[in-house]
């Protein structure tokens, strides 16, 4: 299994030594996913199929191996605690975004 830190390195990123959050913090992983999506879109625009494919592969790894587990646990807790229809709906949507086979990102 790929560690999140290794994925950052593979994507050409380096964590600053002063950075305080752990590499697998949800905010860092979501920012990394945004970075990958941006790079995939840029590669599409540039017609660079190799970079586009590689960014897509890394997105899939991050989504399946890192974000999906967190999202599932979070959604379960949210569904259990939610009192408003809004948060109940969010609890239903989260697993759809992270766990099904459709490409959402």
Backbone bond lengths (Angstrom), bond angles and torsions (degrees), N, CA, C in turn:
res aa  C-N    CA-C-N  psi(-1)  N-CA   C-N-CA  omega(-1)  CA-C   N-CA-C  phi
1 X - - - 1.450 - - 1.525 109.26 -
2 X 1.302 116.38 140.51 1.449 122.01 179.42 1.527 109.53 -77.54
3 X 1.337 116.73 131.31 1.459 118.06 171.38 1.524 107.13 -79.58
4 X 1.306 116.03 154.69 1.454 119.73 -178.91 1.522 110.76 -61.19
5 X 1.340 116.79 -42.17 1.458 120.64 179.29 1.513 112.32 -58.75
6 X 1.336 116.93 -40.10 1.465 120.17 177.62 1.521 111.44 -65.55
7 X 1.319 117.01 -37.33 1.461 120.09 178.32 1.527 110.81 -63.65
8 X 1.321 117.47 -39.62 1.458 120.45 177.95 1.529 109.33 -61.15
9 X 1.319 115.38 -45.50 1.461 121.00 180.00 1.532 110.76 -62.17
10 X 1.340 116.68 -44.77 1.470 121.12 178.86 1.523 111.55 -60.73
11 X 1.327 116.92 -31.58 1.466 121.12 -179.99 1.525 111.94 -82.66
12 X 1.340 116.69 -0.94 1.458 120.61 178.50 1.511 114.39 91.07
13 X 1.324 116.95 15.47 1.461 121.16 -179.83 1.521 110.43 -103.43
14 X 1.311 115.40 153.08 1.464 121.03 176.94 1.524 107.61 -133.39
15 X 1.322 115.89 130.46 1.463 120.34 178.33 1.526 108.66 -72.92
16 X 1.307 116.09 130.35 1.459 121.51 176.33 1.527 108.28 -66.00
17 X 1.301 116.47 140.52 1.477 119.69 -177.55 1.516 112.58 -63.49
18 X 1.317 118.26 -20.87 1.461 121.78 178.92 1.532 113.22 -89.72
19 X 1.333 116.76 -2.63 1.456 120.79 -178.97 1.519 109.44 -67.65
20 X 1.326 117.34 130.15 1.462 122.26 -171.00 1.527 115.27 -92.33
21 X 1.320 119.01 -26.66 1.457 120.92 -175.32 1.526 111.16 -82.30
22 X 1.332 117.32 149.07 1.462 119.48 175.05 1.520 110.37 -69.13
23 X 1.332 117.98 151.76 1.458 120.80 -177.03 1.528 113.85 -59.36
24 X 1.339 117.57 -25.45 1.462 119.50 -178.37 1.532 112.80 -96.79
25 X 1.330 117.65 14.11 1.464 120.70 175.98 1.525 108.13 -65.08
26 X 1.313 117.42 139.17 1.459 121.88 -175.08 1.522 112.30 -57.33
27 X 1.324 118.05 -38.03 1.469 120.40 179.40 1.523 110.88 -64.69
28 X 1.317 117.08 -39.17 1.464 121.76 179.45 1.526 109.77 -69.00
29 X 1.318 116.87 -43.28 1.463 120.14 179.59 1.528 111.77 -64.51
30 X 1.314 117.41 -38.58 1.462 120.02 178.26 1.532 110.68 -68.88
31 X 1.310 117.27 -38.09 1.464 120.46 176.34 1.528 110.60 -64.39
32 X 1.329 116.43 -39.27 1.462 121.02 176.88 1.523 110.39 -63.76
33 X 1.329 117.07 -41.03 1.463 120.36 178.28 1.528 109.78 -62.20
34 X 1.328 117.43 -41.84 1.467 120.50 177.37 1.527 110.41 -61.82
35 X 1.314 116.81 -41.68 1.470 121.79 177.68 1.528 110.38 -59.92
36 X 1.328 116.93 -45.43 1.461 120.49 179.57 1.522 111.72 -64.27
37 X 1.326 117.04 -42.77 1.466 120.73 178.78 1.528 110.72 -62.28
38 X 1.327 116.64 -42.49 1.462 120.76 177.31 1.527 110.29 -60.20
39 X 1.328 116.79 -45.37 1.466 120.37 -179.49 1.522 112.16 -67.01
40 X 1.319 117.07 -35.90 1.460 120.04 177.16 1.528 110.20 -64.85
41 X 1.326 116.70 -44.43 1.462 121.08 178.93 1.526 111.20 -63.45
42 X 1.323 116.92 -42.95 1.466 120.91 177.95 1.528 110.57 -61.78
43 X 1.331 116.56 -43.21 1.466 120.03 179.02 1.528 110.72 -63.44
44 X 1.334 117.49 -37.47 1.471 121.26 176.33 1.521 110.32 -60.61
45 X 1.327 114.90 -47.92 1.470 119.68 -179.50 1.525 111.54 -62.24
46 X 1.341 116.20 -36.79 1.460 121.15 -178.70 1.525 112.78 -81.93
47 X 1.337 116.44 -7.99 1.458 120.43 -178.53 1.522 113.24 73.53
48 X 1.336 116.73 23.23 1.468 121.42 -179.35 1.532 108.79 -94.58
49 X 1.312 116.11 90.02 1.466 122.05 -176.00 1.525 112.04 -62.98
50 X 1.330 117.74 -34.81 1.463 120.92 -179.02 1.529 111.23 -64.64
51 X 1.328 117.13 -49.58 1.471 120.75 179.15 1.525 110.99 -66.81
52 X 1.310 115.93 -37.40 1.466 120.04 178.26 1.524 110.41 -61.39
53 X 1.318 116.33 -46.65 1.459 121.04 179.52 1.518 112.68 -64.46
54 X 1.335 115.86 -40.52 1.462 119.95 -178.89 1.526 110.97 -66.45
55 X 1.327 116.89 -43.75 1.465 119.92 177.42 1.522 110.11 -61.12
56 X 1.331 116.58 -41.30 1.460 120.87 177.93 1.522 112.33 -62.35
57 X 1.329 116.57 -39.84 1.473 120.46 177.47 1.523 110.93 -62.91
58 X 1.336 116.83 -45.38 1.464 119.84 179.42 1.523 111.13 -64.68
59 X 1.334 117.45 -38.93 1.464 120.50 176.36 1.525 110.72 -57.96
60 X 1.315 115.69 -45.46 1.468 120.23 -179.03 1.528 111.10 -62.07
61 X 1.324 117.51 -42.04 1.465 121.39 178.91 1.522 110.23 -62.99
62 X 1.332 117.17 -48.04 1.467 120.79 -179.26 1.522 110.03 -61.59
63 X 1.318 115.88 -44.82 1.462 120.25 -178.69 1.531 110.99 -63.09
64 X 1.333 117.20 -50.41 1.465 120.60 -173.90 1.523 113.64 -77.33
65 X 1.297 117.60 -38.51 1.464 120.84 -171.96 1.526 113.97 -94.97
66 X 1.323 117.15 -17.78 1.459 118.82 -175.13 1.525 112.87 -125.24
67 X 1.320 117.61 -54.41 1.457 120.07 -174.09 1.524 114.01 -77.18
68 X 1.310 118.54 -34.92 1.469 121.08 -175.48 1.530 111.88 -61.47
69 X 1.312 117.52 -43.65 1.471 120.38 -179.37 1.520 110.94 -63.54
70 X 1.324 115.96 -46.17 1.459 119.57 178.71 1.522 110.56 -62.54
71 X 1.331 115.91 -46.51 1.464 120.66 -177.80 1.520 111.38 -59.80
72 X 1.322 116.56 -41.39 1.455 121.12 -179.80 1.529 111.09 -63.07
73 X 1.318 116.60 -46.42 1.469 120.75 179.50 1.525 110.99 -65.05
74 X 1.322 115.75 -42.78 1.459 120.27 179.44 1.521 111.05 -62.24
75 X 1.325 116.43 -46.36 1.470 120.89 -178.94 1.525 111.00 -62.34
76 X 1.327 116.62 -39.34 1.466 120.19 179.25 1.529 110.58 -62.85
77 X 1.321 116.35 -45.07 1.472 119.71 178.91 1.523 111.10 -66.38
78 X 1.327 115.55 -40.68 1.457 119.50 179.69 1.526 110.51 -63.24
79 X 1.318 117.32 -44.12 1.468 121.04 179.66 1.524 110.58 -60.89
80 X 1.304 116.18 -37.67 1.464 121.11 -179.25 1.537 111.41 -69.09
81 X 1.323 116.60 -36.51 1.466 120.87 -174.03 1.524 114.45 -98.32
82 X 1.317 117.84 -16.81 1.470 120.99 -173.89 1.522 111.51 -63.95
83 X 1.314 114.29 135.88 1.457 120.00 175.88 1.516 111.49 -108.98
84 X 1.324 117.10 -28.87 1.471 119.42 -178.11 1.522 110.45 -94.94
85 X 1.322 115.26 154.95 1.457 120.82 177.88 1.524 111.09 -61.41
86 X 1.329 116.78 -34.58 1.462 120.32 179.45 1.528 110.45 -57.50
87 X 1.327 117.80 -53.30 1.464 120.66 -177.43 1.529 112.32 -70.82
88 X 1.318 117.48 -30.06 1.462 119.85 173.68 1.527 110.06 -63.59
89 X 1.329 116.19 -39.97 1.469 120.57 177.45 1.517 110.77 -66.52
90 X 1.317 117.56 -43.55 1.471 121.41 177.81 1.530 109.75 -59.19
91 X 1.320 117.42 -41.67 1.466 121.19 178.47 1.519 111.41 -62.05
92 X 1.318 117.75 -31.38 1.466 121.86 177.47 1.531 110.95 -76.92
93 X 1.339 116.98 -38.18 1.467 121.81 -175.35 1.527 112.18 -73.00
94 X 1.303 118.16 -37.80 1.476 121.26 -174.88 1.527 112.30 -53.74
95 X 1.327 120.42 -51.41 1.466 118.54 179.60 1.527 112.96 -62.48
96 X 1.319 116.99 -32.25 1.463 120.08 177.85 1.523 109.74 -63.28
97 X 1.314 117.30 -42.29 1.464 121.26 -179.31 1.525 112.90 -67.03
98 X 1.314 116.78 -36.89 1.461 119.78 -171.18 1.521 115.40 -104.08
99 X 1.321 118.58 -20.49 1.459 118.39 -170.49 1.515 116.25 -114.73
100 X 1.301 118.96 -15.00 1.456 116.84 -178.91 1.523 110.80 -86.09
101 X 1.296 116.90 178.76 1.466 121.63 -173.81 1.521 114.02 -87.55
102 X 1.314 117.37 -4.26 1.467 118.99 178.36 1.516 109.61 -73.86
103 X 1.312 116.30 147.86 1.455 121.93 175.62 1.515 108.01 -83.45
104 X 1.317 116.97 107.56 1.449 121.05 -179.30 1.523 109.80 -98.96
105 X 1.308 116.61 -40.11 1.468 120.55 -179.80 1.485 110.90 -83.70
